[in-house]
Structure formats: C-alpha cells, structure tokens
Amino acid sequence: MERKINITQHSGTGMLWFIGWLFTVGYLKLGFFKGLLGLIVWPYYLGSHFAPLVGG
C-alpha cells in the first residue's frame, strides 16, 4: 500500500501579513511596545472585519 503525502506551504501569506504589519507600525510611527501590541490587536480586527465576507 502506497501512501501519498501532500505538503502545502503558505509562507507567502505569512510574509504578506508580516509586511503589512511592519508597514502599519512604520506608517503610524509606533514605538516598540505599541508595535508589539499591534502584533496582537491588528490580526483580531482584520479577522473580525473580513469574517462576514468569508462566511465565518
């Protein structure tokens, strides 16, 4: 019996998210701790905004 293993990489999406986060921190001229807080808060607001579009 032969098993097929499918490996999918989504590093492009993560890189796009990271670039967007860095842009947001730089654009708003946030300090280190506010930028770190933005790392946690920003994905939440994006998720709550786009969830109705995706059907969540």
PQR file with spaces between the fields and no chain letter, atoms N, CA, C, O and H, PARSE charges and radii, in Angstrom:
ATOM       1  N    MET     1       0.841   -1.169    0.000 -0.4000 1.5000
ATOM       2  CA   MET     1       0.000    0.000    0.000 -0.0000 2.0000
ATOM       3  C    MET     1       0.894    1.242    0.000  0.5500 1.7000
ATOM       4  O    MET     1       1.808    1.378    0.814 -0.5500 1.4000
ATOM       5  N    GLU     2       0.605    2.120   -0.920 -0.4000 1.5000
ATOM       6  CA   GLU     2       1.423    3.323   -1.072 -0.0000 2.0000
ATOM       7  C    GLU     2       0.657    4.523   -0.533  0.5500 1.7000
ATOM       8  O    GLU     2      -0.510    4.735   -0.861 -0.5500 1.4000
ATOM       9  H    GLU     2      -0.137    2.010   -1.581  0.4000 1.0000
ATOM      10  N    ARG     3       1.335    5.299    0.296 -0.4000 1.5000
ATOM      11  CA   ARG     3       0.712    6.496    0.860 -0.0000 2.0000
ATOM      12  C    ARG     3       1.217    7.727    0.122  0.5500 1.7000
ATOM      13  O    ARG     3       2.399    7.842   -0.202 -0.5500 1.4000
ATOM      14  H    ARG     3       2.284    5.127    0.562  0.4000 1.0000
ATOM      15  N    LYS     4       0.301    8.631   -0.130 -0.4000 1.5000
ATOM      16  CA   LYS     4       0.683    9.899   -0.735 -0.0000 2.0000
ATOM      17  C    LYS     4       0.700   10.967    0.342  0.5500 1.7000
ATOM      18  O    LYS     4      -0.227   11.084    1.144 -0.5500 1.4000
ATOM      19  H    LYS     4      -0.659    8.537    0.133  0.4000 1.0000
ATOM      20  N    ILE     5       1.757   11.732    0.344 -0.4000 1.5000
ATOM      21  CA   ILE     5       1.894   12.828    1.290 -0.0000 2.0000
ATOM      22  C    ILE     5       1.891   14.126    0.500  0.5500 1.7000
ATOM      23  O    ILE     5       2.695   14.322   -0.411 -0.5500 1.4000
ATOM      24  H    ILE     5       2.510   11.637   -0.307  0.4000 1.0000
ATOM      25  N    ASN     6       0.980   15.000    0.865 -0.4000 1.5000
ATOM      26  CA   ASN     6       0.854   16.285    0.181 -0.0000 2.0000
ATOM      27  C    ASN     6       1.304   17.381    1.143  0.5500 1.7000
ATOM      28  O    ASN     6       0.705   17.564    2.203 -0.5500 1.4000
ATOM      29  H    ASN     6       0.327   14.841    1.605  0.4000 1.0000
ATOM      30  N    ILE     7       2.339   18.098    0.782 -0.4000 1.5000
ATOM      31  CA   ILE     7       2.859   19.179    1.604 -0.0000 2.0000
ATOM      32  C    ILE     7       2.540   20.497    0.910  0.5500 1.7000
ATOM      33  O    ILE     7       2.904   20.713   -0.246 -0.5500 1.4000
ATOM      34  H    ILE     7       2.826   17.949   -0.079  0.4000 1.0000
ATOM      35  N    THR     8       1.857   21.367    1.634 -0.4000 1.5000
ATOM      36  CA   THR     8       1.488   22.669    1.100 -0.0000 2.0000
ATOM      37  C    THR     8       2.111   23.743    1.965  0.5500 1.7000
ATOM      38  O    THR     8       1.964   23.736    3.187 -0.5500 1.4000
ATOM      39  H    THR     8       1.561   21.192    2.573  0.4000 1.0000
ATOM      40  N    GLN     9       2.804   24.661    1.325 -0.4000 1.5000
ATOM      41  CA   GLN     9       3.424   25.756    2.063 -0.0000 2.0000
ATOM      42  C    GLN     9       2.658   27.040    1.794  0.5500 1.7000
ATOM      43  O    GLN     9       2.311   27.349    0.654 -0.5500 1.4000
ATOM      44  H    GLN     9       2.924   24.667    0.332  0.4000 1.0000
ATOM      45  N    HIS    10       2.402   27.776    2.857 -0.4000 1.5000
ATOM      46  CA   HIS    10       1.686   29.036    2.747 -0.0000 2.0000
ATOM      47  C    HIS    10       2.548   30.182    3.264  0.5500 1.7000
ATOM      48  O    HIS    10       2.040   31.104    3.902 -0.5500 1.4000
ATOM      49  H    HIS    10       2.684   27.525    3.783  0.4000 1.0000
ATOM      50  N    SER    11       3.823   30.128    2.995 -0.4000 1.5000
ATOM      51  CA   SER    11       4.728   31.145    3.520 -0.0000 2.0000
ATOM      52  C    SER    11       4.481   32.505    2.867  0.5500 1.7000
ATOM      53  O    SER    11       4.792   33.535    3.464 -0.5500 1.4000
ATOM      54  H    SER    11       4.236   29.378    2.477  0.4000 1.0000
ATOM      55  N    GLY    12       3.936   32.524    1.671 -0.4000 1.5000
ATOM      56  CA   GLY    12       3.651   33.799    1.007 -0.0000 2.0000
ATOM      57  C    GLY    12       2.601   34.607    1.756  0.5500 1.7000
ATOM      58  O    GLY    12       2.717   35.827    1.870 -0.5500 1.4000
ATOM      59  H    GLY    12       3.684   31.686    1.186  0.4000 1.0000
ATOM      60  N    THR    13       1.584   33.933    2.264 -0.4000 1.5000
ATOM      61  CA   THR    13       0.543   34.617    3.017 -0.0000 2.0000
ATOM      62  C    THR    13       1.093   35.180    4.321  0.5500 1.7000
ATOM      63  O    THR    13       0.781   36.310    4.697 -0.5500 1.4000
ATOM      64  H    THR    13       1.490   32.942    2.171  0.4000 1.0000
ATOM      65  N    GLY    14       1.899   34.399    4.999 -0.4000 1.5000
ATOM      66  CA   GLY    14       2.506   34.873    6.237 -0.0000 2.0000
ATOM      67  C    GLY    14       3.457   36.030    6.001  0.5500 1.7000
ATOM      68  O    GLY    14       3.525   36.957    6.807 -0.5500 1.4000
ATOM      69  H    GLY    14       2.151   33.481    4.694  0.4000 1.0000
ATOM      70  N    MET    15       4.179   35.981    4.917 -0.4000 1.5000
ATOM      71  CA   MET    15       5.099   37.073    4.590 -0.0000 2.0000
ATOM      72  C    MET    15       4.320   38.346    4.256  0.5500 1.7000
ATOM      73  O    MET    15       4.722   39.441    4.649 -0.5500 1.4000
ATOM      74  H    MET    15       4.124   35.227    4.262  0.4000 1.0000
ATOM      75  N    LEU    16       3.221   38.207    3.540 -0.4000 1.5000
ATOM      76  CA   LEU    16       2.383   39.357    3.229 -0.0000 2.0000
ATOM      77  C    LEU    16       1.809   39.971    4.503  0.5500 1.7000
ATOM      78  O    LEU    16       1.762   41.194    4.638 -0.5500 1.4000
ATOM      79  H    LEU    16       2.895   37.317    3.221  0.4000 1.0000
ATOM      80  N    TRP    17       1.375   39.128    5.433 -0.4000 1.5000
ATOM      81  CA   TRP    17       0.862   39.615    6.715 -0.0000 2.0000
ATOM      82  C    TRP    17       1.956   40.352    7.474  0.5500 1.7000
ATOM      83  O    TRP    17       1.699   41.417    8.035 -0.5500 1.4000
ATOM      84  H    TRP    17       1.413   38.135    5.324  0.4000 1.0000
ATOM      85  N    PHE    18       3.152   39.819    7.505 -0.4000 1.5000
ATOM      86  CA   PHE    18       4.258   40.438    8.225 -0.0000 2.0000
ATOM      87  C    PHE    18       4.645   41.778    7.599  0.5500 1.7000
ATOM      88  O    PHE    18       4.929   42.736    8.319 -0.5500 1.4000
ATOM      89  H    PHE    18       3.361   38.953    7.050  0.4000 1.0000
ATOM      90  N    ILE    19       4.659   41.854    6.283 -0.4000 1.5000
ATOM      91  CA   ILE    19       4.960   43.114    5.599 -0.0000 2.0000
ATOM      92  C    ILE    19       3.880   44.148    5.907  0.5500 1.7000
ATOM      93  O    ILE    19       4.188   45.320    6.126 -0.5500 1.4000
ATOM      94  H    ILE    19       4.428   41.076    5.698  0.4000 1.0000
ATOM      95  N    GLY    20       2.632   43.726    5.924 -0.4000 1.5000
ATOM      96  CA   GLY    20       1.539   44.638    6.268 -0.0000 2.0000
ATOM      97  C    GLY    20       1.648   45.147    7.690  0.5500 1.7000
ATOM      98  O    GLY    20       1.372   46.314    7.964 -0.5500 1.4000
ATOM      99  H    GLY    20       2.382   42.774    5.746  0.4000 1.0000
ATOM     100  N    TRP    21       2.051   44.269    8.593 -0.4000 1.5000
ATOM     101  CA   TRP    21       2.231   44.670    9.990 -0.0000 2.0000
ATOM     102  C    TRP    21       3.374   45.668   10.117  0.5500 1.7000
ATOM     103  O    TRP    21       3.242   46.670   10.819 -0.5500 1.4000
ATOM     104  H    TRP    21       2.276   43.320    8.371  0.4000 1.0000
ATOM     105  N    LEU    22       4.483   45.409    9.454 -0.4000 1.5000
ATOM     106  CA   LEU    22       5.606   46.352    9.502 -0.0000 2.0000
ATOM     107  C    LEU    22       5.224   47.696    8.891  0.5500 1.7000
ATOM     108  O    LEU    22       5.613   48.744    9.405 -0.5500 1.4000
ATOM     109  H    LEU    22       4.590   44.594    8.883  0.4000 1.0000
ATOM     110  N    PHE    23       4.460   47.673    7.790 -0.4000 1.5000
ATOM     111  CA   PHE    23       4.016   48.915    7.177 -0.0000 2.0000
ATOM     112  C    PHE    23       3.134   49.708    8.137  0.5500 1.7000
ATOM     113  O    PHE    23       3.282   50.923    8.267 -0.5500 1.4000
ATOM     114  H    PHE    23       4.143   46.821    7.372  0.4000 1.0000
ATOM     115  N    THR    24       2.217   49.013    8.809 -0.4000 1.5000
ATOM     116  CA   THR    24       1.320   49.677    9.745 -0.0000 2.0000
ATOM     117  C    THR    24       2.087   50.290   10.897  0.5500 1.7000
ATOM     118  O    THR    24       1.817   51.429   11.278 -0.5500 1.4000
ATOM     119  H    THR    24       2.097   48.026    8.704  0.4000 1.0000
ATOM     120  N    VAL    25       3.032   49.565   11.459 -0.4000 1.5000
ATOM     121  CA   VAL    25       3.837   50.079   12.566 -0.0000 2.0000
ATOM     122  C    VAL    25       4.648   51.291   12.113  0.5500 1.7000
ATOM     123  O    VAL    25       4.740   52.279   12.843 -0.5500 1.4000
ATOM     124  H    VAL    25       3.251   48.640   11.150  0.4000 1.0000
ATOM     125  N    GLY    26       5.229   51.230   10.935 -0.4000 1.5000
ATOM     126  CA   GLY    26       6.016   52.347   10.427 -0.0000 2.0000
ATOM     127  C    GLY    26       5.171   53.548   10.050  0.5500 1.7000
ATOM     128  O    GLY    26       5.553   54.689   10.312 -0.5500 1.4000
ATOM     129  H    GLY    26       5.155   50.428   10.342  0.4000 1.0000
ATOM     130  N    TYR    27       4.030   53.298    9.440 -0.4000 1.5000
ATOM     131  CA   TYR    27       3.157   54.385    8.998 -0.0000 2.0000
ATOM     132  C    TYR    27       2.606   55.164   10.195  0.5500 1.7000
ATOM     133  O    TYR    27       2.508   56.390   10.155 -0.5500 1.4000
ATOM     134  H    TYR    27       3.720   52.372    9.228  0.4000 1.0000
ATOM     135  N    LEU    28       2.252   54.446   11.250 -0.4000 1.5000
ATOM     136  CA   LEU    28       1.701   55.095   12.435 -0.0000 2.0000
ATOM     137  C    LEU    28       2.790   55.595   13.387  0.5500 1.7000
ATOM     138  O    LEU    28       2.494   56.222   14.405 -0.5500 1.4000
ATOM     139  H    LEU    28       2.332   53.449   11.282  0.4000 1.0000
ATOM     140  N    LYS    29       4.049   55.312   13.049 -0.4000 1.5000
ATOM     141  CA   LYS    29       5.198   55.727   13.866 -0.0000 2.0000
ATOM     142  C    LYS    29       5.056   55.253   15.316  0.5500 1.7000
ATOM     143  O    LYS    29       5.235   56.019   16.263 -0.5500 1.4000
ATOM     144  H    LYS    29       4.289   54.803   12.223  0.4000 1.0000
ATOM     145  N    LEU    30       4.730   53.974   15.455 -0.4000 1.5000
ATOM     146  CA   LEU    30       4.559   53.392   16.772 -0.0000 2.0000
ATOM     147  C    LEU    30       5.910   53.019   17.375  0.5500 1.7000
ATOM     148  O    LEU    30       6.855   52.702   16.653 -0.5500 1.4000
ATOM     149  H    LEU    30       4.585   53.351   14.686  0.4000 1.0000
ATOM     150  N    GLY    31       5.989   53.061   18.681 -0.4000 1.5000
ATOM     151  CA   GLY    31       7.177   52.608   19.382 -0.0000 2.0000
ATOM     152  C    GLY    31       7.197   51.091   19.453  0.5500 1.7000
ATOM     153  O    GLY    31       6.336   50.420   18.884 -0.5500 1.4000
ATOM     154  H    GLY    31       5.221   53.319   19.267  0.4000 1.0000
ATOM     155  N    PHE    32       8.184   50.559   20.155 -0.4000 1.5000
ATOM     156  CA   PHE    32       8.355   49.102   20.205 -0.0000 2.0000
ATOM     157  C    PHE    32       7.167   48.414   20.872  0.5500 1.7000
ATOM     158  O    PHE    32       6.616   47.458   20.325 -0.5500 1.4000
ATOM     159  H    PHE    32       8.883   51.104   20.618  0.4000 1.0000
ATOM     160  N    PHE    33       6.769   48.898   22.058 -0.4000 1.5000
ATOM     161  CA   PHE    33       5.709   48.214   22.799 -0.0000 2.0000
ATOM     162  C    PHE    33       4.342   48.393   22.148  0.5500 1.7000
ATOM     163  O    PHE    33       3.524   47.474   22.175 -0.5500 1.4000
ATOM     164  H    PHE    33       7.216   49.674   22.502  0.4000 1.0000
ATOM     165  N    LYS    34       4.085   49.553   21.569 -0.4000 1.5000
ATOM     166  CA   LYS    34       2.828   49.736   20.847 -0.0000 2.0000
ATOM     167  C    LYS    34       2.819   48.893   19.574  0.5500 1.7000
ATOM     168  O    LYS    34       1.774   48.379   19.174 -0.5500 1.4000
ATOM     169  H    LYS    34       4.750   50.300   21.548  0.4000 1.0000
ATOM     170  N    GLY    35       3.968   48.753   18.947 -0.4000 1.5000
ATOM     171  CA   GLY    35       4.068   47.886   17.778 -0.0000 2.0000
ATOM     172  C    GLY    35       3.848   46.433   18.137  0.5500 1.7000
ATOM     173  O    GLY    35       3.219   45.688   17.386 -0.5500 1.4000
ATOM     174  H    GLY    35       4.817   49.170   19.272  0.4000 1.0000
ATOM     175  N    LEU    36       4.366   46.030   19.287 -0.4000 1.5000
ATOM     176  CA   LEU    36       4.167   44.660   19.767 -0.0000 2.0000
ATOM     177  C    LEU    36       2.702   44.413   20.099  0.5500 1.7000
ATOM     178  O    LEU    36       2.165   43.343   19.811 -0.5500 1.4000
ATOM     179  H    LEU    36       4.876   46.635   19.897  0.4000 1.0000
ATOM     180  N    LEU    37       2.058   45.407   20.705 -0.4000 1.5000
ATOM     181  CA   LEU    37       0.627   45.298   20.975 -0.0000 2.0000
ATOM     182  C    LEU    37      -0.153   45.214   19.664  0.5500 1.7000
ATOM     183  O    LEU    37      -1.126   44.466   19.561 -0.5500 1.4000
ATOM     184  H    LEU    37       2.494   46.276   20.939  0.4000 1.0000
ATOM     185  N    GLY    38       0.278   45.985   18.662 -0.4000 1.5000
ATOM     186  CA   GLY    38      -0.357   45.932   17.351 -0.0000 2.0000
ATOM     187  C    GLY    38      -0.225   44.568   16.697  0.5500 1.7000
ATOM     188  O    GLY    38      -1.073   44.173   15.896 -0.5500 1.4000
ATOM     189  H    GLY    38       1.067   46.593   18.746  0.4000 1.0000
ATOM     190  N    LEU    39       0.834   43.849   17.035 -0.4000 1.5000
ATOM     191  CA   LEU    39       1.020   42.497   16.514 -0.0000 2.0000
ATOM     192  C    LEU    39      -0.102   41.572   16.975  0.5500 1.7000
ATOM     193  O    LEU    39      -0.445   40.611   16.286 -0.5500 1.4000
ATOM     194  H    LEU    39       1.523   44.169   17.686  0.4000 1.0000
ATOM     195  N    ILE    40      -0.666   41.865   18.136 -0.4000 1.5000
ATOM     196  CA   ILE    40      -1.740   41.045   18.689 -0.0000 2.0000
ATOM     197  C    ILE    40      -3.105   41.583   18.280  0.5500 1.7000
ATOM     198  O    ILE    40      -3.990   40.805   17.923 -0.5500 1.4000
ATOM     199  H    ILE    40      -0.387   42.646   18.696  0.4000 1.0000
ATOM     200  N    VAL    41      -3.290   42.896   18.324 -0.4000 1.5000
ATOM     201  CA   VAL    41      -4.599   43.507   18.097 -0.0000 2.0000
ATOM     202  C    VAL    41      -4.951   43.577   16.617  0.5500 1.7000
ATOM     203  O    VAL    41      -6.102   43.341   16.249 -0.5500 1.4000
ATOM     204  H    VAL    41      -2.571   43.527   18.614  0.4000 1.0000
ATOM     205  N    TRP    42      -3.986   43.896   15.764 -0.4000 1.5000
ATOM     206  CA   TRP    42      -4.243   44.090   14.337 -0.0000 2.0000
ATOM     207  C    TRP    42      -4.867   42.858   13.667  0.5500 1.7000
ATOM     208  O    TRP    42      -5.839   43.013   12.927 -0.5500 1.4000
ATOM     209  H    TRP    42      -3.052   44.087   16.063  0.4000 1.0000
ATOM     210  N    PRO    43      -4.348   41.634   13.895 -0.5600 1.5000
ATOM     211  CA   PRO    43      -4.991   40.463   13.272  0.2800 2.0000
ATOM     212  C    PRO    43      -6.421   40.239   13.755  0.5500 1.7000
ATOM     213  O    PRO    43      -7.264   39.754   13.000 -0.5500 1.4000
ATOM     214  N    TYR    44      -6.698   40.593   15.018 -0.4000 1.5000
ATOM     215  CA   TYR    44      -8.058   40.428   15.530 -0.0000 2.0000
ATOM     216  C    TYR    44      -9.033   41.314   14.755  0.5500 1.7000
ATOM     217  O    TYR    44     -10.090   40.854   14.323 -0.5500 1.4000
ATOM     218  H    TYR    44      -6.013   40.987   15.631  0.4000 1.0000
ATOM     219  N    TYR    45      -8.675   42.581   14.582 -0.4000 1.5000
ATOM     220  CA   TYR    45      -9.564   43.492   13.869 -0.0000 2.0000
ATOM     221  C    TYR    45      -9.690   43.122   12.396  0.5500 1.7000
ATOM     222  O    TYR    45     -10.770   43.254   11.819 -0.5500 1.4000
ATOM     223  H    TYR    45      -7.816   42.955   14.933  0.4000 1.0000
ATOM     224  N    LEU    46      -8.615   42.664   11.785 -0.4000 1.5000
ATOM     225  CA   LEU    46      -8.716   42.200   10.396 -0.0000 2.0000
ATOM     226  C    LEU    46      -9.642   40.987   10.295  0.5500 1.7000
ATOM     227  O    LEU    46     -10.473   40.900    9.391 -0.5500 1.4000
ATOM     228  H    LEU    46      -7.738   42.557   12.253  0.4000 1.0000
ATOM     229  N    GLY    47      -9.488   40.058   11.233 -0.4000 1.5000
ATOM     230  CA   GLY    47     -10.339   38.874   11.233 -0.0000 2.0000
ATOM     231  C    GLY    47     -11.800   39.194   11.457  0.5500 1.7000
ATOM     232  O    GLY    47     -12.670   38.628   10.794 -0.5500 1.4000
ATOM     233  H    GLY    47      -8.813   40.129   11.968  0.4000 1.0000
ATOM     234  N    SER    48     -12.082   40.100   12.388 -0.4000 1.5000
ATOM     235  CA   SER    48     -13.474   40.468   12.642 -0.0000 2.0000
ATOM     236  C    SER    48     -14.070   41.253   11.476  0.5500 1.7000
ATOM     237  O    SER    48     -15.278   41.199   11.247 -0.5500 1.4000
ATOM     238  H    SER    48     -11.376   40.560   12.927  0.4000 1.0000
ATOM     239  N    HIS    49     -13.244   41.969   10.749 -0.4000 1.5000
ATOM     240  CA   HIS    49     -13.733   42.726    9.583 -0.0000 2.0000
ATOM     241  C    HIS    49     -14.040   41.814    8.401  0.5500 1.7000
ATOM     242  O    HIS    49     -15.067   41.974    7.740 -0.5500 1.4000
ATOM     243  H    HIS    49     -12.263   42.013   10.936  0.4000 1.0000
ATOM     244  N    PHE    50     -13.145   40.853    8.133 -0.4000 1.5000
ATOM     245  CA   PHE    50     -13.290   40.011    6.953 -0.0000 2.0000
ATOM     246  C    PHE    50     -14.075   38.720    7.199  0.5500 1.7000
ATOM     247  O    PHE    50     -14.375   38.005    6.243 -0.5500 1.4000
ATOM     248  H    PHE    50     -12.312   40.724    8.669  0.4000 1.0000
ATOM     249  N    ALA    51     -14.413   38.404    8.437 -0.4000 1.5000
ATOM     250  CA   ALA    51     -15.141   37.168    8.728 -0.0000 2.0000
ATOM     251  C    ALA    51     -16.500   37.101    8.020  0.5500 1.7000
ATOM     252  O    ALA    51     -16.844   36.044    7.491 -0.5500 1.4000
ATOM     253  H    ALA    51     -14.170   38.984    9.214  0.4000 1.0000
ATOM     254  N    PRO    52     -17.285   38.184    7.989 -0.5600 1.5000
ATOM     255  CA   PRO    52     -18.558   38.091    7.265  0.2800 2.0000
ATOM     256  C    PRO    52     -18.387   37.836    5.769  0.5500 1.7000
ATOM     257  O    PRO    52     -19.240   37.196    5.154 -0.5500 1.4000
ATOM     258  N    LEU    53     -17.320   38.318    5.184 -0.4000 1.5000
ATOM     259  CA   LEU    53     -17.093   38.088    3.759 -0.0000 2.0000
ATOM     260  C    LEU    53     -16.758   36.630    3.454  0.5500 1.7000
ATOM     261  O    LEU    53     -17.117   36.104    2.402 -0.5500 1.4000
ATOM     262  H    LEU    53     -16.627   38.839    5.683  0.4000 1.0000
ATOM     263  N    VAL    54     -16.062   35.989    4.393 -0.4000 1.5000
ATOM     264  CA   VAL    54     -15.643   34.612    4.199 -0.0000 2.0000
ATOM     265  C    VAL    54     -16.747   33.643    4.627  0.5500 1.7000
ATOM     266  O    VAL    54     -16.776   32.488    4.201 -0.5500 1.4000
ATOM     267  H    VAL    54     -15.770   36.417    5.248  0.4000 1.0000
ATOM     268  N    GLY    55     -17.641   34.127    5.464 -0.4000 1.5000
ATOM     269  CA   GLY    55     -18.749   33.269    5.910 -0.0000 2.0000
ATOM     270  C    GLY    55     -18.557   32.748    7.320  0.5500 1.7000
ATOM     271  O    GLY    55     -19.156   31.744    7.703 -0.5500 1.4000
ATOM     272  H    GLY    55     -17.618   35.065    5.809  0.4000 1.0000
ATOM     273  N    GLY    56     -17.719   33.429    8.098 -0.4000 1.5000
ATOM     274  CA   GLY    56     -17.429   32.976    9.464 -0.0000 2.0000
ATOM     275  C    GLY    56     -18.301   33.564   10.500  0.5500 1.7000
ATOM     276  O    GLY    56     -18.148   33.256   11.682 -0.5500 1.4000
ATOM     277  H    GLY    56     -17.232   34.245    7.787  0.4000 1.0000
